[in-house]
Amino acid sequence: MLRQIVAIVKKDLKQARRDPKFMGPSLIIPFVFLLVYVIMWTSVGGGESFACGLVVQDNSPEANEFAEIVENMVSTTNYTWFSIERYELITADQLYQNTELIAYIVIPEGFGNNITSGKNATVIMYINNANDDVVKNYVHRFEAAVLLFNQGAVYPDFDQSDARISINEAFSLTSTPTNIQYMAAVAISLSFMACSLTSQAMLTASEFETNAIHDTMNSPTPRLALVLGRTLAAIPRSFIALFISAPVICIGMNVYPTGNILVLIGILLLTALALAPVGELIGMKLRNREQALLASVLFVVVGFIAGGGMAPIGLSPPLIQSVVMIFPTTHTLILWARVFFNDTLLGLTTSALALVVIWIVLSIVVFQLMKREVERG
C-alpha cells in the first residue's frame, strides 16, 4: 500500500504544478490582514471592547480624588482603547476570572487615612495579560494617575522620592508579544493554512469537473491509500507557499521565532493533515473550482479571526471560545503562538491531540463519502 500512496502523492503534486493558482490566496491573504491590522492598531485603536474595573473600597476624599483621576485619564494614543467602570470587589473579581474584564484596580480601605497620617498608601491592579499592547496602555494610564495624584506633576518633572501612593501590579499571565509581533507571526501560519485548504479544495473540485475523480475512485487502489495519499500531498504544496511568505514577513517586520524550528514544523505538519480533509469535503460538495476556492478562503478567514488571529482568543467571551475550539485553525494558532514566542513544550498536548483527532475523524468522513460516490457511480 505504501507504493500506492507514493504514486498518489506524485500524481497530485504533478497536477498542482500544472495549476499553481492555489498559491494566490495563501500569498495575498496574510499581507492583506497585516495591512488591516497595522491600520487598526496604529490609527484606530481597540475601541471600547477592553473593559477595566475600578473598585473603590474607601470613602475618603483622597480615595475619591484618585478614582476620578483614574477615570479621567486619556489614552496615550488620543483614542479610548478601553472603558473603566466601577464595581464591587466580588463582581469585579468574577468578571476578571471570566475574562470579561482584562484588569481591575482596587483602592483599598484605609487609603485616605494612610495618606493623611503620612503613611504609604497602596493601590492594586490585577492584570490578565492576554494582550501586551492593551495591557501596557492600562498600566501606563494607571501609573500616570498615581504620578498625578502624588504631586500633580507631569513628565519630565517626576520625583517620586516622597510618593504617597505605591503600586502593586498582580499579573495573572506571563508577558505576551505586542499586537504587531503577534500578527506577523500568525500571518505565517495563515499563509500555510490558506494554501493547505485551498489547494486541496481546488484539486478535488477540478477532478469532479473533469470527471477524473471517478477514474481515481474506481481504480483498484485501496480507499485508505487514496485518502492518505491525497492528504500527504497537501504537505509539500503548503510548504511551497511558506517558503515564499515566511522570509518576507520575518525580514520585513523584524519578527523571528524563538521556539524550536522542528517543533514549529511539526505544528505545520499537523495543520496540513487536519485541513486537507476539510478541503476534500469542500471540493466534493461544491464540485466547482471557483466556488471551492471561495469557500475554502472564507473558511480560513473565519477560522483565523474567530480562533484568535486578530486578537488572542483569551479576549473572546467564554461561549465563543468553546465553539471555536472545534476549528483546526484555532489549535494551530494556539500551538504556533506559544512555541513561536515562548519556546516551550508545556501545554501543547491538548491542541496537538485535537488536530490529530480532527484529522482522523474527517478522514473517516471523506473515506465514507468516497465509498458512497463509487457506489452511486
N, C-alpha and C positions, 0 to 999 in steps of 0.2 A: 504493500500500500504506500510505502514511503516514495517509491519511484513514481507512482501516480500523482502523489501530492506535489512533488517537484515539477512534474510535467504541467500541472495545472497552474502553478505559480509562474512558470516560464511563459505560458500562454497568456495569462492575464497581464504580465509585465510587458510583453510584446505588444499587446493590444493598447495598453496605456501609453506606450511610447509613440504609437501612431497617432494618438489623440490626446495631447497633453493639456487640453483646455481645463481639466480639473484643477490645475495648479493656480488658475486665476484667482478664485475666491480665497485660497489659502495664503496668497501673497498680498492681496488687496485689503481684505477684511481687517487684519491686525493693525495695519497702518491707519486705516480709517478710524478704528477705535482709539488708537493712540492720539490722533489729532483731536477727536471729540473730547477725550479725557483731559488732555492738556488744556484745552479751551475751558472746559467745565471748571477745573480746579484753580486755574490761574486768573480767570476773568469773572466767573460767576459765583464761585464759592459753593458750599454744600447745601445751601438753603436752610430751612428750619427743621430738617429731618433729624438732627442730632440734638437730643434734649439732655440738659443738665439740671439736676435738682439742687435746691437750696433749703437746708434745714436750719432754722433759727430757734435754738432752744433757750436762748437768753433774752429777756425782755428789757435789758438796759438800753439807754440812749446810744451807748457805744456800739452795741451789737446791731441795733437798727441802722446806725450810720454806716457801719461796714457792709451790711447787707445791701443797702441802697447803692453803695459804690460798686459792689459786685454786679448788681443788676443793671447798672447804667454804663458799665464798661463797654466800649465799642470794639469791634473786631479790628485786628491789625491790618486786615486787607480792605477795610472800609465796606465789607459785606458781613451780614449777620450769618455766620456759619451754624449757629445753634441758638436755642432758646433756653432761658433759665426760669424755672418755675419753683415756687415754694411748696414743700411737702412736709408732712410729719415724718419722723425718723423711720418708723416701721414701713410706711408706704414707700418712701424713697429707697429703702434697702430692698424691698420686694421688687420694685421696678428695676432696680440696678441688677439684681440677681437674674431677672428675666430678660436682661439686655435691652429693656425699653428705655433705660437711662444709660448713657455712656459714662456718666460720672455724677457724683453729688458732693456738695460741700456742707460741712457741719460747723455751725457756730455754737459751741457747747455752753452749758450753764456755767456761770461764774466768769464768763468772758469779760463783762463790764467791770466786775469787782476787781479782777486781776489788773486791769488797766488803771483804774483809779487808785489802787493801792501800790502802784509801781511795779507789780509783778509781770512776768511774761505771760501773755495770753496766747493760746494755741488754737488755730483753726485747722480742720482736717478736710482733705479732699480724697475721696475714693474714686479710682480711675480704672475703668475697663479698657485697657489699651488695645482695642480691636483695630484701630486705625491711627497711625502715628501722626499724620498731619492734623487730624481733628483734635487729637489729644494734646498736641503741642499748643494748639490755639487755645484750648481750655486752660492749660497750665499757665501760659503767658498771661492770659486775661486774669486769672486768679492771683498770680504773683504781682501783676501790676496793681490790682486792687489793694493788696497788702501794702505795697510801697506807698500808694497814695494815702492810705489811712495812717501809716506810720509817721509821715511827716509832710504830707501834701506836696511831695516833690515829684518832679518828672525828670527823665533822663536828660543830661548826664549828671545830675546833682544828687544821685542816690548816696545816702550814708546810713547804713543800717546798723551802725555800732550800738545805738541805743534803741533798737527796734522794739516796739510794744507788742508786736504780733510775730509769732513764728509759724511756719507752715509744716504740716505733717502730711505728706503725699503718700497714699497707700495704693500701689499698683497691683491689680489682680492678675495681670498678664505681662509677659515679658515684652520688651520693645519690638515693634513691628516696623517694616520698611515704610518709607514715605509713599504717597499715592503714585507719584511718577515712577519710582523704582518698582513698585508692585505691578503697575500696569505694563511697564516694559517687560518684566519677567513673564507675566501671564500672556502677553501678546505672542511670545514664542510658542507657548503651548497651544494658543488659539490657532496659530498657523498650522500646527501639526494636526490638531483636531479637525479643522476645516478640510484639510487635504485627505485625512483618513475617511471622513464621511462622504464628501462629495465625489471622490474618485470611485469609491465602491458603489455609490448610488448610480452614478452615470454609467459605469461599466455594466451593471446589471440591467439598467433600463435600455442601454444600447443593444444588449443581446436579445431583449424582448422585442425591440423594434425590428431587428433583422431576422427574428425567429431562430437565431443561433443558439438560444438558450435550450431549445427542445433537443437539438443535436447533442448538446452537452449533457442534458439530463437523461437522455435515452442511451447514452454510452454505457459500456459495461463498468465504468468507474464507480466504485462504491460511493454512496451518498456521503458518508463520513469523510472520505478523502476529498470529495468535491467541496464540502463546506470548509474543511481545514485548509485546503489549498487556496481557495478564494480569500479566506481571511488572512492567511500568511502573506499573500501577495500585496495586501494593503500596507504592510510594514515598510518595505523599501520605497514604495510610492510616496508615503508620508514623509520619510526622511529626506527625500529629494527637496521638498519644499522647506524643510527645516534647515538644510544646509545653505539655503539662499537667505531666508528671513532672519535666522538667529545671529549671524555675524553683523548684518546691517543694524539690527536692533541693539545688540550689545555694544558695538563700537559707536553707533550714532548717539545713544543715550547714556553711555558710560555706566552700564549696569552689567555686572558679571557675576556668575554663580559662585557661591562659597561652598556649596554642597558637593558631594561626591558625584562625579560625572557619570560613573557607571550606574549609580542609583537613579540619577535623572533619566538616563537612557532606559533603564528598567521601567520607570514610570510611563515613559512614552510607549514602550512595547505593550504594556498592559492597556494603555489607552487605545492603541490601534486595534488590539484584539477585541475590546469591548465595543468600539464604534463600528467596526467593519460589519457585524451582523445587522446593526441599525441601518447602515447604508444598503445592505442587501434587501431588507424589508421595504425600505423606501422605493428602491428600484423595482422590486417585484410588484408592489402595489400600484405604482404610477405608470410604469412601463413607457415612459417618455423622458428623453434626456433632459429637456429644458425644465419640465416640471420636477424631475428628480433633483436637478441642480438647485432649483429654488427651494424645494422642501428641505433638502439637506443643509443649505445655508441658513434657513430660518431655524432649524433645529439647533445648529451650533450656536447661533447668536442668542437665542432664547436661553439655551442651557448655560451659555457663558455668563450672561447677565444675571440670571436667577441663581446660578451656582457660586457667585462671588467674584465674577470677573471685573466688574466695575467698582466694587467695594467689597471688603471682606464679608463673608457670609455671616459672621458674628453680629453684624449690624442689622440683619434681617429679623423680622418677627419670628417667634418660635414656630408658628404654624407653617410659614413659608419654608423655614429651614428643614422641617420634617418632610415636606413634599419634595423639595429639590434634591433630597438625598437619594432619590431613585435614579437621578440622571448620572450617567457615567462622567459627564463633563464636570460635575460638582466634585467628585472624588479625585479626578485628575488635578483640578485646581488646588484642592486641599493638600495633596501629596506634593505637587510641584512647588507651591509657595513655601511649604515647610522645609523641604530639602534645599531649594534654591538659595534661601536666605539663612537658614539656621544650621545647616549641615548636621542634621540629626536623623536618627533612625527611630526615634521614640514616637509613638502614636501613629505609625504608618500602617499598622497591621489591618485595622478596620477598613480603611478605604481601599487598600490593596486587595483584600479579600472581596470587597464589594465589587471591584472591577472584574475579578475572576468569576464571581457568581453571575454577574450581568453577562459576561461573555458566554458562559456555559448555557445559561437559560435561553438567551437569544439565539445561540447556535442551534439549540434543540428546536426552537420555533422555526428557524429557517429550514432545518432538516425536514421537519414535518410539512412545511409549505411546499418544498421541492417535491416531496413524495406525492403530495396531493396534485401538484401540477402535472407530474408524469402520468398519474392515473387518469386525470382529466383529458390529457392529450392523447 
